[in-house]
């Protein structure tokens, strides 16, 4: 399974227009695109930082869709008044109890095989025991050695309560992967139409 993320640094005042665009245009278009298995949109209303991620059955399907979907990504950029960065990923882990309301995204550099093993074997069981936990995924970019871990929570209160434990888990993962934590950011989950199967 593979994913393409479009990261936007836009205008906070344009967030609601961006959500409507995904609900009314981008989402339905992706639903009808061969090989696509869903779309999510994360938003930070205070800063205008947004990430739209589409998931794909195969790398070939993701690559084949690129030219067709480029205009809709550009439209999203214009709606949000944003700069845009597009990245591609391999999905190496996905565990979902429910969709949730908000997300914490952590980017880490390091040995990706070790990172993946730590995530699956050590972190997922710990996360499953935490109040308000809904889902977790790990995406990797093998060309750069970058991993992107996302945890989803039932409420902002649950996410805030998990911060200390999440920091310990990130530090452990980075240490075991001989790497470092690059960035951490918290978002609202504004759109979640994801059908990636369990991959834990």
N, C-alpha and C positions, 0 to 999 in steps of 0.2 A: 504494500500500500504506500502511496506517495501523497504529498501535499504541496500546494503552492500558496504562499502567504504574500499578501500585499499590505505593506506597512505604510500608513498615512500619518503625517504630522500636519494636521489641518487646523481649522478655526473652531473653537468650542461652540460658537453660535451656529455652526453648520451641522452639528452632530445629528439632530433630529432629521434633517433633510437627508443625511447620509443613511440613516437607518431606514427611512422610507424608500430610498433608492434600492437598498438591498432587498427589502421585503417585496417591492412591487416590480423590480426589473432584474437585478442581478440574480436573486434567488431563483425565481421561476426559470430564467434562462439556463442556469446551471442544472436545475432539476431535469431539464430536457436534453442535456449534453451527455453524449455517450461516454460511459466510464466514470462519470462523476458520482461520488457517493456522499455528497453533502457540502454544506457551507456554514461557517460560523463568522460572527462579527463581534469583536471586542472593542469597547469604547471607553475612553477616559473623558468625561464631560468637562473636567476642569482644564485639561491641557489640549484637547483635540487630537490626542494620540489614539489611533485606531488600527486594528489588525483584522483583515478579512482573510480567512483561510479556507480553501477548497480542498477536498480530499478526493483521491483517485484510485481506481482499482489497480492501475499499473502505471509505470513510468511512461510507457508508450502512449497511453490515453491522455496523460497529463501534457506531454509534449505536443501531441496532435491537436489539443484544444487551444494551444497558446495563441496562435494567430487570430482565431475566431474570437477569443475572449479579450484580446488586447484593447479593442475599442470600449468595452464595458468597464475595464479597469481604469482607462483614461477618463471615462465619464464619472466614475466614482471619485477620482482625484479632483476633478473640476467641481463636483458637488460639494466636496468637503473643503475646497480651497486649500489643497494640501500638496506637499511634496510626497513622492511615492517611491518605495523600494520594493522590488519583487524578488522573492527567494523561493527555492525549491528544496524539499525535504523528503527523506525516507521516514515513514512512520514505523517505529520499532516497538512501541508499546501503546496500548489503549485499554483502559479499564473504566467502565461507566456504570454507576448505579442509577443515576438520573442526570438531567442536564444542568440544573443549578441556576444561580443568579449572577454570580461574579467569579472572576478568575484571577489567579496569580500566575504570571509567566516569568520563568527564570531561564536565562541564557547562560550556558556554561561551556567552557573550552576544556578539552582534555581527551584522554583515550576513550573513544566512543563505545567500544565493546565493554570495557569495564564500567563505564557510566550506565550502559543499558542493563548490565547484570545487577548492579547496585540498585537501580531504579525498580527492576522487577522483583528481585528477591528480598531486598531489605526495606525499601520505601513503601511499596504498594500495601503490604500487610499492615504497616504502621499507619498509613493514611486511612485505611479502611476502618480502623478503630476510632478515628477522630470524629467528634460530633460535627455534623453539618457537611462532612465530605461527600461530594457527589461523583467526581470523576478525575482521572489523571491520564495524561498522554505524554509521550516522549518522541520528539522528532529529531532527526540528526541530519547534518550536512557533512558527508564524509570527505568532501573536497576541502573543507575548511577546519574540520575538527570541532565544529560547533554543535551543541545540543540545545534543544528548546523544550523545557518541561513545563507543562501547564496543569495546574490543579484547579478544580471548580468546586464552589461552595454554595450551600443552600441560601446563605444570606451574607451580607457584608459583616455582620457581627461575628458569624462563624469564621469567616476569613481572617478578620482581625485577631480573633482569639488564637488562631493557628500560627501566628507570625513567628513566635519564638521557636516552636517545634520545626517550622519550615526552614528557619535559618540554620538550625542544627543539621537538618537533612541535606540542605544544599552544601554546607561546609563539608559534611562527611562525603558526599558524592564527589565534590571537587577534589578533595584530598585523595580519595581512592583512585580517581581517574588521573591523578598527577596533573591537575589543571587548576582552573580558577573560575569563580563566578564573574560573569561579564556584566550582567544587568538583571534587575528584578523590577517588575512593574505590576500593579494591580488594576484591573479593569472591571467594568460591568459587562455581562454577557448579554448583548442586545439582540442577537439572532443566533439560534442554534437548531439547524436542520442537518444533523450529522448522523450517518448510518455506517460509520466505520465499525467493523465487528470487534469483538473482544480479542485483544492481542497481548495478553499478560503472561 
